[in-house]
Amino acid sequence: MRQAKSAQLTWARYYTHWGVDDPAKSTGTREEIDAVFMHAYRSRSLRTGLEAFLALPLNNLRQNTSALKAALHNIESLNLNHTHAN
């Protein structure tokens, strides 16, 4: 159990933005908040980012933090380029 917890903390240090506002920060009626979550869920940039992240060789990147940071930056760049292209 302790080992799993430390692995979570290691991965939690990395942050990237995939062009979708955090729906958990939304306010309003339940319907408005639900709509914000659905917008984020259906977002093309979020889907692109998640697919790219899940395709990463995470076991290899765990040992190479600079490569992990670069991979996350590349995912962020993909989404920023995609967002500006629309």
Order of alpha helices (4+ residues) and beta strands (2+ residues): alpha-alpha-alpha-alpha-alpha
